[in-house]
Each structure stands twice: as structure tokens, then as C-alpha cells.
């Protein structure tokens, strides 16, 4: 316990001794992590938005004209028991025509010459989340084509591909940006700790002469880097919250003008804890990178 008190005392002493450098490093780390945090908030909101769009992915089974009610009931039972299908809604020819008439209400020219109801009955399938990829839907469509009474299948493959491409691009982008900004923060902290080590070389030599181990000498510097990262992370969270509140107010004003109901989400508490832990971890990594060359 006494050793830990010594380590923390030395870490804070180093920060106080190199106060101006520590402040500059903390502010730089804060802005670096804020940029990463902004990307995380954008990713979280875009992921939520795209996730809601994926719920709109439907597979439509168009049925042959003249299909009997018995065959429709059998097909309904078959679809509901099919793996990957969470819901199957039957739309009769009459219901399809009513829906079409409502959709084109006020544009009667589209209804002229329609004659008898040409629209087929259909089943609208809602898929489970794990089956909303392009490849999974394609395999399912191949299986469903052979069912009795099915004339055609449509699921908007381009729409599915585009939605999944957006998700994958965001995942890859967040990883790359996180690595780049994390490396930048580690390098910044490494430079700060290197200056601290150089300023205390005489004290370090004294510790070596009296038999202090390498780990004992290094620990205060590791704690110093962790504290710099933690302080920078905390400041970045405050900055992020301020930017988020401004964006939320602005979006609320736009919603009132546009009549929409878009909302923004901030980083959940577990993400904030991980964010602060990442700041401390980057600080520790930067310190380790520096002292391994000097001590």
C-alpha cells in the first residue's frame, strides 16, 4: 500500500513539475479523443438509423391467380414455420387493389384502363435480423420459389446490398479512424513522458544506485501517462456532450420545421466508461513506449 502511495505521489509530482507540458498534452489528447468520440456518436446514430431501415427489408411472394384458399392456408402455415421468417402477412387481390388506390389517390389517371383487378395476391415476409443479409435472403428466395402457388419473388436486392454496404463501411471506417487517432494520442503522451524522464534522469540514477528495480522506477511514469489519458478523456467527454446538446437542439428545431421525428443518441454509459478506460490505456501505452527506450 505504501508503494502505491509513493507511485501516485511521484506521478502527481511529475505532472506538477511539468505543468505546462502536461496541460498542452492533456488538451491535445482531449481534442484527439473528441474527434474519435464524434465519430463514435455518428456511428451509433447511423447504425441505429440503418438498423431501422433494415427492418423495412421485406420479401414479397406473389401468388398465382386462382390459388385456392386451402393452398393459401397451407402456404401461410409453411411460411410461418420457415427458419428466418419472423412474420408473414397475407395480402389478397382485393386488399392489394385497395392499397394501390390509396397510394395513387388524387392521380386518377393512373387508374384509367385498369379494368379488372390485375394485381396478384401476395405474402409479405418480415425476416429475422440474422437473415437480413443479401446472401441469406438470396438463399431463402431460392428455397421459396419452389413452394406451391408461388409465381414470383421480389425483395429489392439492390436495397439489401446498399444497406449492408453502409453498415460494413461504417464498421471498417470506425476501426481505422480509431486506430489512427489512438496512435496519435499514444505518440503525444509518449513525447510528454519522454520529457519528464529526461528532466528526472539524476533522480532515476539515484534510485538505480540504491537498488530500485526497473518496474519500481517505471511505475510512476506509467501512472502519469494513464492520468494524462484519463484527464484528456474526461475533458473530451464534456466537449462531446456540449456538441451533442447543440446538435440535439438544432435537430429539434429542424424537426419542428420539417414535421419529422428524428432523434439523436449520446454514448451510453458503458461506452463512456470504455471511452475513459481507453484514454487511460492509451496514456499507459504511450508511457510504456517512451520509457522502454530510456529506462
C-alpha positions, 0 to 999 in steps of 0.5 A: 500500500505504501508503494502505491502511495509513493507511485501516485505521489511521484506521478502527481509530482511529475505532472506538477513539475511539468505543468505546462507540458502536461496541460498542452498534452492533456488538451491535445489528447482531449481534442484527439479523443473528441474527434474519435468520440464524434465519430463514435456518436455518428456511428451509433446514430447511423447504425441505429438509423440503418438498423431501422431501415433494415427492418423495412427489408421485406420479401414479397411472394406473389401468388398465382391467380386462382390459388385456392384458399386451402393452398393459401392456408397451407402456404401461410402455415409453411411460411410461418414455420420457415427458419428466418421468417419472423412474420408473414402477412397475407395480402389478397387481390382485393386488399392489394387493389385497395392499397394501390388506390390509396397510394395513387389517390388524387392521380386518377389517371393512373387508374384509367384502363385498369379494368379488372383487378390485375394485381396478384395476391401476395405474402409479405415476409418480415425476416429475422435480423440474422437473415437480413443479409443479401446472401441469406435472403438470396438463399431463402428466395431460392428455397421459396420459389419452389413452394406451391402457388408461388409465381414470383419473388421480389425483395429489392436486392439492390436495397439489401446490398446498399444497406449492408454496404453502409453498415460494413463501411461504417464498421471498417471506417470506425476501426481505422479512424480509431486506430489512427487517432489512438496512435496519435494520442499514444505518440503525444503522451509518449513525447510528454513522458519522454520529457519528464524522464529526461528532466528526472534522469539524476533522480532515476540514477539515484534510485538505480544506485540504491537498488530500485528495480526497473518496474519500481522506477517505471511505475510512476511514469506509467501512472502519469501517462494513464492520468494524462489519458484519463484527464484528456478523456474526461475533458473530451467527454464534456466537449462531446456532450456540449456538441451533442446538446447543440446538435440535439437542439438544432435537430429539434428545431429542424424537426419542428420545421420539417414535421419529422421525428428524428432523434439523436443518441449520446454514448451510453454509459458503458461506452463512456466508461470504455471511452475513459478506460481507453484514454487511460490505456492509451496514456499507459501505452504511450508511457510504456513506449517512451520509457522502454527506450530510456529506462 
